[in-house]
Amino acid sequence: TGGLPPLGYDNVDKKLITNEEEAKTVRRLYELYLETGCIRTIIDTATREGLTSKKRADPRSGGALTRGPVYFILSNPIYAGLVRAGKTLHEGEHEAIIDRKTWEAVQAKRLAASQRAGTKSARRNPLAGLLYADGARLTPTYATKDGRRYRYYASRLLEKGPEASRLRWRVNAERVEAAIIEAIDDWLASPAAAAELLAEGASADDLICVRNEIEVLRKNAANLGGHERLAAWAKRVTRINLDKDGIAITLSPNALVTDARDLPLREECIICSQIKIGPRGQGLRMILGETETVGDADAKLVDLVRRAHAWRERWFSGEQTRLSEIAEDEGFDLGDVSRFLPLAFLAPDITKAILNGSAPETLNVELLRRIDALPPAWSEQRRLLGFVRD
């Protein structure tokens, strides 16, 4: 198997080999879920017992377990020795960490829990349990004025005395919910979305598969009203952090890509959206603003990246089977289409930097014209395009 191995396994000669020390953590999480059925309790217990996520080269890895990775572990059939092909599970070639009886019991309990979650309160406040600010959870509340009820998400006072007012948050529910919908909608529509869900080492075929899944998801969401769409996105969100400068939304790739098969997905994906916050009494009020960029994006370069993604979709979907047809329709030279099409397979951080204006100043259309062939490896792309200095 390619890509990064999940917690409990190591990748040895492209085969998943059980890492027994990490496997103990996986078995403990399944045991805790059958005992409690509560993700928050599992996380608290795991923290007390010193259970951590997988240690990788990234210095930020190996930390305390959070909702996203725990959800990924409890829902991933790979731990039962299975692999997914389409909507069907098949026996894998790797060793199971969780016995089949335990796996099936956990899945049944998860299904029952998800069905119970559709309570009246959850339907009214889809972000309940997901919003945090200053480390505190924001819970649904309301105020009544002139006979009308206004919904809010607010944090409790965490301390007494003069510091208490600093720790008190209250945000208008409708405004923050609209901001979440807009942020996720915009991100899913961006060329970088599919790549950001995939782990290092994903293939072009993996990217196409995830992109197709996203398109289906967007089409289905387009038929939903605002509140229904928010509820649909909330099921795919594991945490939302608010601060004075913006929103950070943590998404579960495993929940977004339902036909995951054996795709090398990241354990979580974080998207950010800029907002403005102003004071309101002892609490805070959210004022929606335009999404900001880091710098001045190169308009020609941004346009070229977007075109490359469109060309790729037309080519691989079979809409146009020859690059010469695309070149003729677009009014481009065939050589330029061939040269720039690989921009659709840039590393996600490179694509994001181009779109938000934080790419190196040396990266422009003229530089791309001088490159004979863009390397498929993301690490080589970063070096070639000036993101990594030797």
N, C-alpha and C positions, 0 to 999 in steps of 0.2 A: 504494500500500500504506500502511496506517496503522501507528502504533506507532514504536518506535525502530529505526533501521536498524542492521544488524549491521556489524561491522568490515569495511571494504572498500567500503561504500556510504554515500551521503548520501541523505536524503529531500528531494527537490525537487518541489514541487507534487504530492505524494502518489505520486511515482515514484522508484524506486531508480536512482540515478545513481552510476556507479563513481567512487570516490575513489582515484585512481591511487597516491598515496603509501601509503595503507592497503592497497591491493590487493597491493603488493609484499610486505607482511608475510604476507598470506594465501597467496600463491604460495610464499613461502619455507617456511611451515609444512607445506604439502603436499609440497614437495620434501624436507624433512627427514624426514617420516614415511616416504616411499618409500625413503629412504636408511637409516634406522635402525629404524623400526617401534617406537620406544620413546618414550612420552610424556615421561618424565623427562628423557631426553637432549634431546628437542626443547625442553623448557622451559629447561634449562641453556644450550643453544646460543642460544636466543632472548634470554635474559637477557644473555649475553655480547655479542650483536650489537645490543643495545639495542632489540629489538622490543617493542612495548607494545600494550596493549588500546586500544579506541577511546576517544578523549578526548571526554567529554560535559560537560554543565553541572555535574554532581556533581564536586566537587574530588577525590574519591577515585578517579575514573576515570583512564584513561591510564597505569596502572601496569604493572608487570611481568606478563607472561602467566602464568596458572596452569592447572592441569589442567582445570578446568571450561570456561573459554573456549576452550582448545585443542581439547577434545573436541567442543564445539559447532561450531567452525569446520570440523573434519575430517569431521563427520557431516551438515552442513547442505547439502542439495541446491541451495539458492539460489545457491551459488557456481558451480555448473555451469549456471546459467541456467534452473534448474528450479523449479517450485513443486509442493507436495504437495496433492492433493485426495483425502481419505480415505487409502487405501493406495496410490494411484497417483500417479506423477510426470508432470507435464505441462510443456511449454515455457512459460517465463514471458515477460513483456514486457521484462524487464531484460537488461542485457548480462552475459554470463558472465565470471567472473574466472578460473576454472579450466577448461581444455579437457576435453571429455568423456572422453577416453582417460585422463587423469590422475585425474579423479574416480572412474572405475570401478576403476582400479588401486588407489587408496587404500581404497575401500570393500571390495574383495576382500581386501586385506591386513588391514583391521580385522576382517573376519569370521573370517579364519583365525586371527588373534591371539586373538579372543574364544573360539574353540573350543579352542585350545591352553591357555587359561587355566584350564580345568577340571581342574587337576591335583589329586592327593591332598592336597597341602599347602594349596592354596587352598580346597578343600572343608572341610578341618579348621579353617582360620583365615580366614574370609571377609573379615575386616577388614585382612588383610595388605596393607601398602602404603598404607593410608588413614589410619591413626592417627598423630597428632603431639602432642608436648608440649614446651614450651619450645623450639620450633623444631626439635626432633629427631624423627625417625621412630621409632615403636615397632614392633619386629619380634616375630614369634611366638617364644616359647621355652617351656620346660616344666621342671618339677621333679618328682621322684619321691619319694614318702613312703609307707612301709608297702605298697609294691607298687602304689600308685595314682599315675597321672600327672596332674599339675595343669598346666593351660595358663595362660600369661601373655602379655601384650604388654609388652615392656620396651625402654627406650632404652639405648644404650651410653653409657659415660662419655665426655663430650665434652672434659673437661679433666682434668689431673692436679692433685693437691694438694687443699687444703681445699674448693675450690669444686666438686669432682667430685661429692660426695654430693648437693649441691643439684640437680645436673643429671640425676640418676639417677631414672628412673621405672620402676615395675613395677605393672601393674594386672591383676587377676584377669580372665582372658579371658571366662569365662561371665558375670561380673557386668557388665562393660562392654558385652558383646554384648546382654545383656538390656536394658540402659539404652538402647542405640541402637534396638532394636526398639520399645521402649515410646515413645521420643521421636518416632519417625517415624510409628508407628501413631496416636498422639494428635494429631500435627500434621495428618495426612491427614484425621482425623475432625473437625477444627475448621472452622468456617464460613469462616475467612480463607484456608485453604490454596490454593484455586483462584486467588483474586485475587493472592496473593503470587507465583504462578508467571508472571503476566502482566506485561508492561511497561506503562508509562504510555501511555494512549491506547487501551487495549483496550476493545472494545465489550461490551455485555451478552450478545450472542450468543457472543462469544469466551469469556466467563466461564461460560456454560452448557455450552459444549463441553468446557472443561477440567474442570468439575465432574463431568460425566458420565464422563470418562476416569478421574478419581480414584475414582469409585464402582466402576467396573469393576475397577480395580487393587485396591481394598480387598476386593472380593468374592473375587477370585482369591487374594489373600494369606490370606484367612480359611481357605482350604482347605489351607494349608501348615503344616507343623510349624515349631517355633521356629527350627531351624537352616536349614531351607529358606527360611523367610521372611527370615532375616538375609541369606542369600545373594542373595535377590531384591532386597532393599533396597541391599545393597552395590554392585550393578551400577548403581545410580542415584545413588550417592554419589561425590563426587570428593575429599573431604577431611574429616577429623574432627579437631578441635583439642580437647585436654583442658587444663584448668587447675584450680587448686584450688577454683574456684567453680562450674564447670560444663562442659558439652559444647557445642561449636558444630559443627553438621553442615552441610556444604555439599553441596547437592543439585543435580543437573543437570536443569532443567525439560525439556530436550529428551529426556532418557532416561525421565522420568516420564510425559510425554505422548507416547505412541507414535504417535497419529494427529494429529500436530501441524499438518498442512496448512500454511497460511501464517499461523499464529497468531503474534501478537507476544509471544513468550515472553522472559523475562529470560534472561541468559546463565547465571546461577546464583542459587540461593536458599539462604539460611542460616537454619537454625532452631536455637534454643538451648534447653537443658534444664539445670536446676539440679541439682547433685549435691554431695556432701560427700566430701572426701578427707582421710584421716588418715595419719600416718607408719607406715612398716613397715620397720624396719632402715634400710638405705641407700636403699631405694626408697620407693615410695608405694603405698598401698593405697586402692582405691576403695570407698566405702561409699555405697550407693544411698539416696537420700532422696526425699521428696515434691517434686514440682515446685513451686517457689515463685513467687509473684506479686510484682509490683513494689509494689502497694498494695492497698487494700481495694476490690475491684471492686463496682460498683453492681449488686446482685443483680437488681433490676427491669430495669435497662438490658441486662444480659447476657441475661436471659430473653427480652427483646424482640428482640434481635439473632438469637438462636437460632430464635425463632419465625418471624422474617422469612425466614430461609434455608429453613425447612421449608415456609412458604407458597409461596415462589418455586418450589421443587421440585415441589410438588403442582400448581401452576398451569401451569408450562411443560411438565410431563410429560404433561399432559392428564388427570391423575387427577381434577382439579376444574377446570372451564373458566370458572367464574364466581367472582369474589371474594366475592359474597354467600354462596356455598356454604361457602367457607372461614370466613367470619365466623360463620355459623350453627353450624358444627361446633365452632369454637373458643370460642364464646360471647363474641365481640368485636363491637363496633359496626362496621358496614361502613366508616364514615369512618375509623376507627382502622386497619383493615386496609389501606385505600388509602394512608393517611398513613405507616404504618410499614413497608410492604412494601419501599420503596426502601432500607431499612437493609441489605438483602441485597446491595446494590451499593456499599457504603461502600468507601473506599480501604482497602487491606489494613493500613496502619499504624494507621488509625483503629479498625478492627475489633480489631486486636491490643491496642491501648491500652484499649479497653473491656473486653476479656476479662481482661487482666492487672491492671487497676486503676490504670493510669497516665494515664488520660484526664483532661482538665481537670475540676475540681470543678463547673464550671458546666454540664457536659454531663450532662443527666439526662432522664428521661422527660418532665418538664414542659416543658423547653426544646424537645424534639422536637414536642410538641403545638402549640407556638406557631409552628412553621415551616410555612409554607404548602406549600412544595415543596422537597425536597432536591435540590440541583443535581447533575447527572450527572458534572461535571468534578471529579476528586479534589482539585485545587488549591482550587476554590471550596468544597468540603466542609470542607477543613481550616480555611479562613478563617471560614466560617460557624459551625463547631462549636468554635472557640476554640483550635485547634492552631497557628494562625499569627496573630501580632499585627501589626496594621498600623503 
